[in-house]
């Protein structure tokens, strides 16, 4: 075994909320995108808000998850 083994670090409450918010944004955007696609395939006109939700929430969630990964990497490098 390596001598550099350490126990998992706890995540503070603020970052947990940040991560869950990113996950919720991604899920909401994917649901909105699926609704838009299904309604277009059915020949209907979806509510324009679904387009906006998908266009804004998915990139925002991606950036938030990227920030979380960068923070995790920086914490692990400090160990």
LONUFI-476665 format. One record per residue: residue number from 1; residue in three letters; x, y, z of N, C-alpha, C, O in turn. Coordinates in steps of 0.2 Angstrom, whole numbers, always signed. Atoms other than C-alpha are relative to their C-alpha. Example, Ala and Ser with C-alpha at 12.3 -4.5 7.8 and 13.67 -1.06 7.14 Angstrom:
BEGIN
<fiti><k>1</k><r>ALA</r><n_east>+4</n_east><n_north>-6</n_north><n_up>+0</n_up><ca_east>+62</ca_east><ca_north>-22</ca_north><ca_up>+39</ca_up><c_east>+4</c_east><c_north>+6</c_north><c_up>+0</c_up><o_east>+9</o_east><o_north>+5</o_north><o_up>+3</o_up></fiti>
<fiti><k>2</k><r>SER</r><n_east>-4</n_east><n_north>-6</n_north><n_up>-1</n_up><ca_east>+68</ca_east><ca_north>-5</ca_north><ca_up>+36</ca_up><c_east>-4</c_east><c_north>+5</c_north><c_up>+3</c_up><o_east>-1</o_east><o_north>+11</o_north><o_up>+4</o_up></fiti>
This chain:
BEGIN
<fiti><k>1</k><r>UNK</r><n_east>+4</n_east><n_north>-6</n_north><n_up>+0</n_up><ca_east>+0</ca_east><ca_north>+0</ca_north><ca_up>+0</ca_up><c_east>+4</c_east><c_north>+6</c_north><c_up>+0</c_up><o_east>+10</o_east><o_north>+6</o_north><o_up>+2</o_up></fiti>
<fiti><k>2</k><r>UNK</r><n_east>-4</n_east><n_north>-7</n_north><n_up>+0</n_up><ca_east>+5</ca_east><ca_north>+18</ca_north><ca_up>-3</ca_up><c_east>+0</c_east><c_north>+3</c_north><c_up>+7</c_up><o_east>-5</o_east><o_north>+3</o_north><o_up>+10</o_up></fiti>
<fiti><k>3</k><r>UNK</r><n_east>+0</n_east><n_north>-4</n_north><n_up>-7</n_up><ca_east>+10</ca_east><ca_north>+29</ca_north><ca_up>+12</ca_up><c_east>-4</c_east><c_north>+6</c_north><c_up>-1</c_up><o_east>-5</o_east><o_north>+9</o_north><o_up>+4</o_up></fiti>
<fiti><k>4</k><r>UNK</r><n_east>+4</n_east><n_north>-6</n_north><n_up>+1</n_up><ca_east>+0</ca_east><ca_north>+43</ca_north><ca_up>+4</ca_up><c_east>-7</c_east><c_north>-1</c_north><c_up>+1</c_up><o_east>-11</o_east><o_north>+4</o_north><o_up>-1</o_up></fiti>
<fiti><k>5</k><r>UNK</r><n_east>+7</n_east><n_north>+1</n_north><n_up>-1</n_up><ca_east>-17</ca_east><ca_north>+35</ca_north><ca_up>+8</ca_up><c_east>-3</c_east><c_north>+5</c_north><c_up>+5</c_up><o_east>+0</o_east><o_north>+5</o_north><o_up>+11</o_up></fiti>
<fiti><k>6</k><r>UNK</r><n_east>+4</n_east><n_north>-4</n_north><n_up>-5</n_up><ca_east>-29</ca_east><ca_north>+47</ca_north><ca_up>+17</ca_up><c_east>-7</c_east><c_north>-1</c_north><c_up>-1</c_up><o_east>-10</o_east><o_north>-4</o_north><o_up>-6</o_up></fiti>
<fiti><k>7</k><r>UNK</r><n_east>+8</n_east><n_north>+1</n_north><n_up>+0</n_up><ca_east>-47</ca_east><ca_north>+46</ca_north><ca_up>+22</ca_up><c_east>-3</c_east><c_north>+5</c_north><c_up>-4</c_up><o_east>+0</o_east><o_north>+11</o_north><o_up>-5</o_up></fiti>
<fiti><k>8</k><r>UNK</r><n_east>+4</n_east><n_north>-5</n_north><n_up>+4</n_up><ca_east>-60</ca_east><ca_north>+54</ca_north><ca_up>+11</ca_up><c_east>-1</c_east><c_north>+7</c_north><c_up>+4</c_up><o_east>-3</o_east><o_north>+6</o_north><o_up>+10</o_up></fiti>
<fiti><k>9</k><r>UNK</r><n_east>+1</n_east><n_north>-7</n_north><n_up>-3</n_up><ca_east>-62</ca_east><ca_north>+73</ca_north><ca_up>+15</ca_up><c_east>-7</c_east><c_north>+1</c_north><c_up>+0</c_up><o_east>-11</o_east><o_north>-1</o_north><o_up>-5</o_up></fiti>
<fiti><k>10</k><r>UNK</r><n_east>+7</n_east><n_north>-2</n_north><n_up>+0</n_up><ca_east>-79</ca_east><ca_north>+79</ca_north><ca_up>+20</ca_up><c_east>-1</c_east><c_north>+7</c_north><c_up>-4</c_up><o_east>+3</o_east><o_north>+11</o_north><o_up>-4</o_up></fiti>
<fiti><k>11</k><r>UNK</r><n_east>+1</n_east><n_north>-6</n_north><n_up>+4</n_up><ca_east>-87</ca_east><ca_north>+92</ca_north><ca_up>+9</ca_up><c_east>-5</c_east><c_north>+4</c_north><c_up>+4</c_up><o_east>-9</o_east><o_north>+2</o_north><o_up>+7</o_up></fiti>
<fiti><k>12</k><r>UNK</r><n_east>+4</n_east><n_north>-4</n_north><n_up>-4</n_up><ca_east>-94</ca_east><ca_north>+107</ca_north><ca_up>+17</ca_up><c_east>-7</c_east><c_north>+1</c_north><c_up>-3</c_up><o_east>-8</o_east><o_north>+0</o_north><o_up>-8</o_up></fiti>
<fiti><k>13</k><r>UNK</r><n_east>+7</n_east><n_north>-1</n_north><n_up>+1</n_up><ca_east>-112</ca_east><ca_north>+112</ca_north><ca_up>+17</ca_up><c_east>-2</c_east><c_north>+4</c_north><c_up>-6</c_up><o_east>-6</o_east><o_north>+2</o_north><o_up>-11</o_up></fiti>
<fiti><k>14</k><r>UNK</r><n_east>+1</n_east><n_north>-5</n_north><n_up>+6</n_up><ca_east>-111</ca_east><ca_north>+126</ca_north><ca_up>+4</ca_up><c_east>+2</c_east><c_north>-4</c_north><c_up>-7</c_up><o_east>-2</o_east><o_north>-2</o_north><o_up>-11</o_up></fiti>
<fiti><k>15</k><r>UNK</r><n_east>-2</n_east><n_north>+3</n_north><n_up>+6</n_up><ca_east>-102</ca_east><ca_north>+115</ca_north><ca_up>-9</ca_up><c_east>-5</c_east><c_north>-6</c_north><c_up>-1</c_up><o_east>-6</o_east><o_north>-7</o_north><o_up>-7</o_up></fiti>
<fiti><k>16</k><r>UNK</r><n_east>+5</n_east><n_north>+5</n_north><n_up>+1</n_up><ca_east>-115</ca_east><ca_north>+101</ca_north><ca_up>-6</ca_up><c_east>-6</c_east><c_north>+3</c_north><c_up>-4</c_up><o_east>-9</o_east><o_north>+1</o_north><o_up>-8</o_up></fiti>
<fiti><k>17</k><r>UNK</r><n_east>+6</n_east><n_north>-4</n_north><n_up>+3</n_up><ca_east>-129</ca_east><ca_north>+114</ca_north><ca_up>-10</ca_up><c_east>+2</c_east><c_north>+2</c_north><c_up>-7</c_up><o_east>-3</o_east><o_north>+1</o_north><o_up>-12</o_up></fiti>
<fiti><k>18</k><r>UNK</r><n_east>-2</n_east><n_north>-2</n_north><n_up>+7</n_up><ca_east>-119</ca_east><ca_north>+120</ca_north><ca_up>-25</ca_up><c_east>+0</c_east><c_north>-6</c_north><c_up>-5</c_up><o_east>-3</o_east><o_north>-5</o_north><o_up>-11</o_up></fiti>
<fiti><k>19</k><r>UNK</r><n_east>+0</n_east><n_north>+6</n_north><n_up>+4</n_up><ca_east>-117</ca_east><ca_north>+102</ca_north><ca_up>-32</ca_up><c_east>-7</c_east><c_north>-2</c_north><c_up>-1</c_up><o_east>-9</o_east><o_north>-4</o_north><o_up>-7</o_up></fiti>
<fiti><k>20</k><r>UNK</r><n_east>+7</n_east><n_north>+2</n_north><n_up>+1</n_up><ca_east>-135</ca_east><ca_north>+98</ca_north><ca_up>-29</ca_up><c_east>-4</c_east><c_north>+5</c_north><c_up>-5</c_up><o_east>-9</o_east><o_north>+3</o_north><o_up>-9</o_up></fiti>
<fiti><k>21</k><r>UNK</r><n_east>+3</n_east><n_north>-5</n_north><n_up>+5</n_up><ca_east>-141</ca_east><ca_north>+114</ca_north><ca_up>-38</ca_up><c_east>+2</c_east><c_north>-1</c_north><c_up>-7</c_up><o_east>-2</o_east><o_north>-1</o_north><o_up>-11</o_up></fiti>
<fiti><k>22</k><r>UNK</r><n_east>-2</n_east><n_north>+1</n_north><n_up>+7</n_up><ca_east>-130</ca_east><ca_north>+110</ca_north><ca_up>-53</ca_up><c_east>-3</c_east><c_north>-6</c_north><c_up>-3</c_up><o_east>-5</o_east><o_north>-6</o_north><o_up>-8</o_up></fiti>
<fiti><k>23</k><r>UNK</r><n_east>+4</n_east><n_north>+6</n_north><n_up>+3</n_up><ca_east>-138</ca_east><ca_north>+93</ca_north><ca_up>-54</ca_up><c_east>-7</c_east><c_north>+1</c_north><c_up>-1</c_up><o_east>-10</o_east><o_north>-1</o_north><o_up>-6</o_up></fiti>
<fiti><k>24</k><r>UNK</r><n_east>+7</n_east><n_north>-2</n_north><n_up>+1</n_up><ca_east>-155</ca_east><ca_north>+100</ca_north><ca_up>-52</ca_up><c_east>-1</c_east><c_north>+4</c_north><c_up>-7</c_up><o_east>-6</o_east><o_north>+3</o_north><o_up>-10</o_up></fiti>
<fiti><k>25</k><r>UNK</r><n_east>+1</n_east><n_north>-3</n_north><n_up>+6</n_up><ca_east>-152</ca_east><ca_north>+112</ca_north><ca_up>-66</ca_up><c_east>+1</c_east><c_north>-4</c_north><c_up>-6</c_up><o_east>-2</o_east><o_north>-3</o_north><o_up>-11</o_up></fiti>
<fiti><k>26</k><r>UNK</r><n_east>-1</n_east><n_north>+4</n_north><n_up>+5</n_up><ca_east>-145</ca_east><ca_north>+99</ca_north><ca_up>-77</ca_up><c_east>-6</c_east><c_north>-5</c_north><c_up>-2</c_up><o_east>-8</o_east><o_north>-6</o_north><o_up>-7</o_up></fiti>
<fiti><k>27</k><r>UNK</r><n_east>+6</n_east><n_north>+4</n_north><n_up>+1</n_up><ca_east>-160</ca_east><ca_north>+88</ca_north><ca_up>-74</ca_up><c_east>-6</c_east><c_north>+4</c_north><c_up>-3</c_up><o_east>-10</o_east><o_north>+1</o_north><o_up>-8</o_up></fiti>
<fiti><k>28</k><r>UNK</r><n_east>+5</n_east><n_north>-4</n_north><n_up>+2</n_up><ca_east>-172</ca_east><ca_north>+102</ca_north><ca_up>-77</ca_up><c_east>+1</c_east><c_north>+2</c_north><c_up>-7</c_up><o_east>-4</o_east><o_north>+2</o_north><o_up>-11</o_up></fiti>
<fiti><k>29</k><r>UNK</r><n_east>-1</n_east><n_north>-2</n_north><n_up>+7</n_up><ca_east>-164</ca_east><ca_north>+107</ca_north><ca_up>-93</ca_up><c_east>-1</c_east><c_north>-6</c_north><c_up>-5</c_up><o_east>-3</o_east><o_north>-5</o_north><o_up>-10</o_up></fiti>
<fiti><k>30</k><r>UNK</r><n_east>+1</n_east><n_north>+6</n_north><n_up>+4</n_up><ca_east>-164</ca_east><ca_north>+89</ca_north><ca_up>-100</ca_up><c_east>-7</c_east><c_north>-2</c_north><c_up>+0</c_up><o_east>-9</o_east><o_north>-4</o_north><o_up>-6</o_up></fiti>
<fiti><k>31</k><r>UNK</r><n_east>+7</n_east><n_north>+1</n_north><n_up>+1</n_up><ca_east>-182</ca_east><ca_north>+87</ca_north><ca_up>-96</ca_up><c_east>-3</c_east><c_north>+5</c_north><c_up>-4</c_up><o_east>-8</o_east><o_north>+3</o_north><o_up>-8</o_up></fiti>
<fiti><k>32</k><r>UNK</r><n_east>+3</n_east><n_north>-6</n_north><n_up>+4</n_up><ca_east>-186</ca_east><ca_north>+104</ca_north><ca_up>-104</ca_up><c_east>+2</c_east><c_north>-2</c_north><c_up>-8</c_up><o_east>-2</o_east><o_north>-1</o_north><o_up>-12</o_up></fiti>
<fiti><k>33</k><r>UNK</r><n_east>-2</n_east><n_north>+2</n_north><n_up>+6</n_up><ca_east>-176</ca_east><ca_north>+98</ca_north><ca_up>-119</ca_up><c_east>-4</c_east><c_north>-6</c_north><c_up>-3</c_up><o_east>-6</o_east><o_north>-6</o_north><o_up>-9</o_up></fiti>
<fiti><k>34</k><r>UNK</r><n_east>+4</n_east><n_north>+6</n_north><n_up>+2</n_up><ca_east>-185</ca_east><ca_north>+81</ca_north><ca_up>-120</ca_up><c_east>-7</c_east><c_north>+2</c_north><c_up>-2</c_up><o_east>-10</o_east><o_north>+0</o_north><o_up>-7</o_up></fiti>
<fiti><k>35</k><r>UNK</r><n_east>+7</n_east><n_north>-2</n_north><n_up>+1</n_up><ca_east>-202</ca_east><ca_north>+90</ca_north><ca_up>-119</ca_up><c_east>+0</c_east><c_north>+4</c_north><c_up>-7</c_up><o_east>-5</o_east><o_north>+3</o_north><o_up>-11</o_up></fiti>
<fiti><k>36</k><r>UNK</r><n_east>+0</n_east><n_north>-4</n_north><n_up>+6</n_up><ca_east>-197</ca_east><ca_north>+102</ca_north><ca_up>-133</ca_up><c_east>+1</c_east><c_north>-5</c_north><c_up>-6</c_up><o_east>-3</o_east><o_north>-4</o_north><o_up>-11</o_up></fiti>
<fiti><k>37</k><r>UNK</r><n_east>-1</n_east><n_north>+5</n_north><n_up>+5</n_up><ca_east>-191</ca_east><ca_north>+87</ca_north><ca_up>-144</ca_up><c_east>-6</c_east><c_north>-4</c_north><c_up>-1</c_up><o_east>-8</o_east><o_north>-5</o_north><o_up>-7</o_up></fiti>
<fiti><k>38</k><r>UNK</r><n_east>+6</n_east><n_north>+4</n_north><n_up>+1</n_up><ca_east>-206</ca_east><ca_north>+77</ca_north><ca_up>-141</ca_up><c_east>-6</c_east><c_north>+4</c_north><c_up>-3</c_up><o_east>-10</o_east><o_north>+1</o_north><o_up>-7</o_up></fiti>
<fiti><k>39</k><r>UNK</r><n_east>+5</n_east><n_north>-4</n_north><n_up>+2</n_up><ca_east>-218</ca_east><ca_north>+91</ca_north><ca_up>-144</ca_up><c_east>+1</c_east><c_north>+2</c_north><c_up>-8</c_up><o_east>-4</o_east><o_north>+2</o_north><o_up>-11</o_up></fiti>
<fiti><k>40</k><r>UNK</r><n_east>-2</n_east><n_north>-1</n_north><n_up>+7</n_up><ca_east>-209</ca_east><ca_north>+95</ca_north><ca_up>-160</ca_up><c_east>-2</c_east><c_north>-6</c_north><c_up>-5</c_up><o_east>-4</o_east><o_north>-5</o_north><o_up>-10</o_up></fiti>
<fiti><k>41</k><r>UNK</r><n_east>+1</n_east><n_north>+6</n_north><n_up>+4</n_up><ca_east>-210</ca_east><ca_north>+77</ca_north><ca_up>-166</ca_up><c_east>-7</c_east><c_north>-1</c_north><c_up>-1</c_up><o_east>-9</o_east><o_north>-4</o_north><o_up>-6</o_up></fiti>
<fiti><k>42</k><r>UNK</r><n_east>+7</n_east><n_north>+1</n_north><n_up>+0</n_up><ca_east>-228</ca_east><ca_north>+77</ca_north><ca_up>-162</ca_up><c_east>-4</c_east><c_north>+5</c_north><c_up>-4</c_up><o_east>-10</o_east><o_north>+4</o_north><o_up>-6</o_up></fiti>
<fiti><k>43</k><r>UNK</r><n_east>+3</n_east><n_north>-5</n_north><n_up>+4</n_up><ca_east>-231</ca_east><ca_north>+92</ca_north><ca_up>-173</ca_up><c_east>-3</c_east><c_north>+6</c_north><c_up>+4</c_up><o_east>-6</o_east><o_north>+10</o_north><o_up>+1</o_up></fiti>
<fiti><k>44</k><r>UNK</r><n_east>+2</n_east><n_north>-6</n_north><n_up>-4</n_up><ca_east>-235</ca_east><ca_north>+104</ca_north><ca_up>-159</ca_up><c_east>+5</c_east><c_north>+6</c_north><c_up>+0</c_up><o_east>+11</o_east><o_north>+5</o_north><o_up>-2</o_up></fiti>
<fiti><k>45</k><r>UNK</r><n_east>-5</n_east><n_north>-5</n_north><n_up>-1</n_up><ca_east>-227</ca_east><ca_north>+120</ca_north><ca_up>-154</ca_up><c_east>+1</c_east><c_north>+1</c_north><c_up>+8</c_up><o_east>-4</o_east><o_north>+2</o_north><o_up>+12</o_up></fiti>
<fiti><k>46</k><r>UNK</r><n_east>-1</n_east><n_north>-1</n_north><n_up>-7</n_up><ca_east>-219</ca_east><ca_north>+120</ca_north><ca_up>-137</ca_up><c_east>+0</c_east><c_north>+7</c_north><c_up>+3</c_up><o_east>+1</o_east><o_north>+12</o_north><o_up>-1</o_up></fiti>
<fiti><k>47</k><r>UNK</r><n_east>-1</n_east><n_north>-7</n_north><n_up>-4</n_up><ca_east>-219</ca_east><ca_north>+134</ca_north><ca_up>-124</ca_up><c_east>+7</c_east><c_north>+2</c_north><c_up>-1</c_up><o_east>+12</o_east><o_north>-1</o_north><o_up>+0</o_up></fiti>
<fiti><k>48</k><r>UNK</r><n_east>-7</n_east><n_north>-2</n_north><n_up>+1</n_up><ca_east>-204</ca_east><ca_north>+145</ca_north><ca_up>-128</ca_up><c_east>+4</c_east><c_north>+0</c_north><c_up>+6</c_up><o_east>+10</o_east><o_north>+0</o_north><o_up>+6</o_up></fiti>
<fiti><k>49</k><r>UNK</r><n_east>-4</n_east><n_north>+0</n_north><n_up>-6</n_up><ca_east>-199</ca_east><ca_north>+145</ca_north><ca_up>-110</ca_up><c_east>+4</c_east><c_north>-7</c_north><c_up>+1</c_up><o_east>+9</o_east><o_north>-7</o_north><o_up>+4</o_up></fiti>
<fiti><k>50</k><r>UNK</r><n_east>-4</n_east><n_north>+6</n_north><n_up>+0</n_up><ca_east>-194</ca_east><ca_north>+127</ca_north><ca_up>-112</ca_up><c_east>+7</c_east><c_north>+0</c_north><c_up>-4</c_up><o_east>+12</o_east><o_north>-2</o_north><o_up>-2</o_up></fiti>
<fiti><k>51</k><r>UNK</r><n_east>-6</n_east><n_north>-1</n_north><n_up>+4</n_up><ca_east>-182</ca_east><ca_north>+132</ca_north><ca_up>-125</ca_up><c_east>+5</c_east><c_north>+4</c_north><c_up>+4</c_up><o_east>+11</o_east><o_north>+2</o_north><o_up>+4</o_up></fiti>
<fiti><k>52</k><r>UNK</r><n_east>-5</n_east><n_north>-4</n_north><n_up>-4</n_up><ca_east>-174</ca_east><ca_north>+145</ca_north><ca_up>-114</ca_up><c_east>+2</c_east><c_north>-3</c_north><c_up>+6</c_up><o_east>+8</o_east><o_north>-3</o_north><o_up>+8</o_up></fiti>
<fiti><k>53</k><r>UNK</r><n_east>-3</n_east><n_north>+5</n_north><n_up>-6</n_up><ca_east>-173</ca_east><ca_north>+133</ca_north><ca_up>-99</ca_up><c_east>+5</c_east><c_north>-4</c_north><c_up>-3</c_up><o_east>+11</o_east><o_north>-5</o_north><o_up>+1</o_up></fiti>
<fiti><k>54</k><r>UNK</r><n_east>-6</n_east><n_north>+5</n_north><n_up>+3</n_up><ca_east>-163</ca_east><ca_north>+121</ca_north><ca_up>-110</ca_up><c_east>+6</c_east><c_north>+4</c_north><c_up>-2</c_up><o_east>+11</o_east><o_north>+1</o_north><o_up>-1</o_up></fiti>
<fiti><k>55</k><r>UNK</r><n_east>-6</n_east><n_north>-4</n_north><n_up>+3</n_up><ca_east>-152</ca_east><ca_north>+135</ca_north><ca_up>-118</ca_up><c_east>+4</c_east><c_north>+3</c_north><c_up>+6</c_up><o_east>+10</o_east><o_north>+4</o_north><o_up>+5</o_up></fiti>
<fiti><k>56</k><r>UNK</r><n_east>-3</n_east><n_north>-4</n_north><n_up>-5</n_up><ca_east>-148</ca_east><ca_north>+143</ca_north><ca_up>-101</ca_up><c_east>+3</c_east><c_north>-5</c_north><c_up>+6</c_up><o_east>+8</o_east><o_north>-5</o_north><o_up>+8</o_up></fiti>
<fiti><k>57</k><r>UNK</r><n_east>-2</n_east><n_north>+4</n_north><n_up>-5</n_up><ca_east>-148</ca_east><ca_north>+129</ca_north><ca_up>-88</ca_up><c_east>+5</c_east><c_north>-5</c_north><c_up>-1</c_up><o_east>+9</o_east><o_north>-7</o_north><o_up>+3</o_up></fiti>
<fiti><k>58</k><r>UNK</r><n_east>-5</n_east><n_north>+5</n_north><n_up>+1</n_up><ca_east>-138</ca_east><ca_north>+116</ca_north><ca_up>-96</ca_up><c_east>+7</c_east><c_north>+2</c_north><c_up>-1</c_up><o_east>+11</o_east><o_north>-1</o_north><o_up>+3</o_up></fiti>
<fiti><k>59</k><r>UNK</r><n_east>-7</n_east><n_north>-3</n_north><n_up>+0</n_up><ca_east>-123</ca_east><ca_north>+127</ca_north><ca_up>-100</ca_up><c_east>+2</c_east><c_north>+2</c_north><c_up>+8</c_up><o_east>+8</o_east><o_north>+1</o_north><o_up>+10</o_up></fiti>
<fiti><k>60</k><r>UNK</r><n_east>-2</n_east><n_north>-2</n_north><n_up>-7</n_up><ca_east>-124</ca_east><ca_north>+134</ca_north><ca_up>-82</ca_up><c_east>+1</c_east><c_north>-6</c_north><c_up>+4</c_up><o_east>+6</o_east><o_north>-6</o_north><o_up>+8</o_up></fiti>
<fiti><k>61</k><r>UNK</r><n_east>-1</n_east><n_north>+6</n_north><n_up>-4</n_up><ca_east>-125</ca_east><ca_north>+117</ca_north><ca_up>-74</ca_up><c_east>+7</c_east><c_north>-3</c_north><c_up>-2</c_up><o_east>+10</o_east><o_north>-6</o_north><o_up>+2</o_up></fiti>
<fiti><k>62</k><r>UNK</r><n_east>-7</n_east><n_north>+3</n_north><n_up>+2</n_up><ca_east>-110</ca_east><ca_north>+111</ca_north><ca_up>-85</ca_up><c_east>+6</c_east><c_north>+4</c_north><c_up>+3</c_up><o_east>+11</o_east><o_north>+2</o_north><o_up>+6</o_up></fiti>
<fiti><k>63</k><r>UNK</r><n_east>-5</n_east><n_north>-4</n_north><n_up>-3</n_up><ca_east>-100</ca_east><ca_north>+126</ca_north><ca_up>-79</ca_up><c_east>+1</c_east><c_north>-1</c_north><c_up>+8</c_up><o_east>+6</o_east><o_north>-1</o_north><o_up>+11</o_up></fiti>
<fiti><k>64</k><r>UNK</r><n_east>+0</n_east><n_north>+1</n_north><n_up>-7</n_up><ca_east>-105</ca_east><ca_north>+123</ca_north><ca_up>-61</ca_up><c_east>+3</c_east><c_north>-7</c_north><c_up>+2</c_up><o_east>+7</o_east><o_north>-7</o_north><o_up>+7</o_up></fiti>
<fiti><k>65</k><r>UNK</r><n_east>-3</n_east><n_north>+6</n_north><n_up>-1</n_up><ca_east>-100</ca_east><ca_north>+105</ca_north><ca_up>-62</ca_up><c_east>+7</c_east><c_north>+0</c_north><c_up>-1</c_up><o_east>+11</o_east><o_north>-3</o_north><o_up>+2</o_up></fiti>
<fiti><k>66</k><r>UNK</r><n_east>-7</n_east><n_north>-1</n_north><n_up>+2</n_up><ca_east>-84</ca_east><ca_north>+110</ca_north><ca_up>-70</ca_up><c_east>+4</c_east><c_north>+3</c_north><c_up>+6</c_up><o_east>+10</o_east><o_north>+2</o_north><o_up>+8</o_up></fiti>
<fiti><k>67</k><r>UNK</r><n_east>-3</n_east><n_north>-4</n_north><n_up>-6</n_up><ca_east>-80</ca_east><ca_north>+122</ca_north><ca_up>-55</ca_up><c_east>+0</c_east><c_north>-5</c_north><c_up>+6</c_up><o_east>+5</o_east><o_north>-4</o_north><o_up>+9</o_up></fiti>
<fiti><k>68</k><r>UNK</r><n_east>+0</n_east><n_north>+5</n_north><n_up>-5</n_up><ca_east>-84</ca_east><ca_north>+108</ca_north><ca_up>-43</ca_up><c_east>+6</c_east><c_north>-5</c_north><c_up>-1</c_up><o_east>+9</o_east><o_north>-7</o_north><o_up>+4</o_up></fiti>
<fiti><k>69</k><r>UNK</r><n_east>-5</n_east><n_north>+5</n_north><n_up>+2</n_up><ca_east>-72</ca_east><ca_north>+96</ca_north><ca_up>-52</ca_up><c_east>+7</c_east><c_north>+4</c_north><c_up>+2</c_up><o_east>+11</o_east><o_north>+1</o_north><o_up>+4</o_up></fiti>
<fiti><k>70</k><r>UNK</r><n_east>-7</n_east><n_north>-4</n_north><n_up>-1</n_up><ca_east>-58</ca_east><ca_north>+110</ca_north><ca_up>-52</ca_up><c_east>+1</c_east><c_north>+1</c_north><c_up>+8</c_up><o_east>+7</o_east><o_north>+0</o_north><o_up>+10</o_up></fiti>
<fiti><k>71</k><r>UNK</r><n_east>-1</n_east><n_north>-1</n_north><n_up>-7</n_up><ca_east>-61</ca_east><ca_north>+113</ca_north><ca_up>-33</ca_up><c_east>+2</c_east><c_north>-7</c_north><c_up>+3</c_up><o_east>+7</o_east><o_north>-7</o_north><o_up>+7</o_up></fiti>
<fiti><k>72</k><r>UNK</r><n_east>-2</n_east><n_north>+7</n_north><n_up>-2</n_up><ca_east>-60</ca_east><ca_north>+94</ca_north><ca_up>-30</ca_up><c_east>+7</c_east><c_north>-2</c_north><c_up>-1</c_up><o_east>+11</o_east><o_north>-4</o_north><o_up>+3</o_up></fiti>
<fiti><k>73</k><r>UNK</r><n_east>-7</n_east><n_north>+1</n_north><n_up>+2</n_up><ca_east>-44</ca_east><ca_north>+93</ca_north><ca_up>-39</ca_up><c_east>+5</c_east><c_north>+4</c_north><c_up>+4</c_up><o_east>+10</o_east><o_north>+2</o_north><o_up>+6</o_up></fiti>
<fiti><k>74</k><r>UNK</r><n_east>-5</n_east><n_north>-5</n_north><n_up>-4</n_up><ca_east>-36</ca_east><ca_north>+108</ca_north><ca_up>-30</ca_up><c_east>+0</c_east><c_north>-3</c_north><c_up>+7</c_up><o_east>+6</o_east><o_north>-2</o_north><o_up>+10</o_up></fiti>
<fiti><k>75</k><r>UNK</r><n_east>+0</n_east><n_north>+3</n_north><n_up>-7</n_up><ca_east>-41</ca_east><ca_north>+100</ca_north><ca_up>-13</ca_up><c_east>+4</c_east><c_north>-6</c_north><c_up>+0</c_up><o_east>+8</o_east><o_north>-7</o_north><o_up>+5</o_up></fiti>
<fiti><k>76</k><r>UNK</r><n_east>-3</n_east><n_north>+6</n_north><n_up>+0</n_up><ca_east>-34</ca_east><ca_north>+84</ca_north><ca_up>-18</ca_up><c_east>+8</c_east><c_north>+1</c_north><c_up>-1</c_up><o_east>+12</o_east><o_north>-3</o_north><o_up>+2</o_up></fiti>
<fiti><k>77</k><r>UNK</r><n_east>-7</n_east><n_north>-2</n_north><n_up>+0</n_up><ca_east>-17</ca_east><ca_north>+92</ca_north><ca_up>-23</ca_up><c_east>+3</c_east><c_north>+2</c_north><c_up>+6</c_up><o_east>+9</o_east><o_north>+2</o_north><o_up>+7</o_up></fiti>
<fiti><k>78</k><r>UNK</r><n_east>-3</n_east><n_north>-3</n_north><n_up>-6</n_up><ca_east>-15</ca_east><ca_north>+100</ca_north><ca_up>-7</ca_up><c_east>+1</c_east><c_north>-5</c_north><c_up>+6</c_up><o_east>+4</o_east><o_north>-4</o_north><o_up>+11</o_up></fiti>
<fiti><k>79</k><r>UNK</r><n_east>-1</n_east><n_north>+6</n_north><n_up>-5</n_up><ca_east>-16</ca_east><ca_north>+83</ca_north><ca_up>+3</ca_up><c_east>+7</c_east><c_north>-2</c_north><c_up>+0</c_up><o_east>+8</o_east><o_north>-6</o_north><o_up>+4</o_up></fiti>
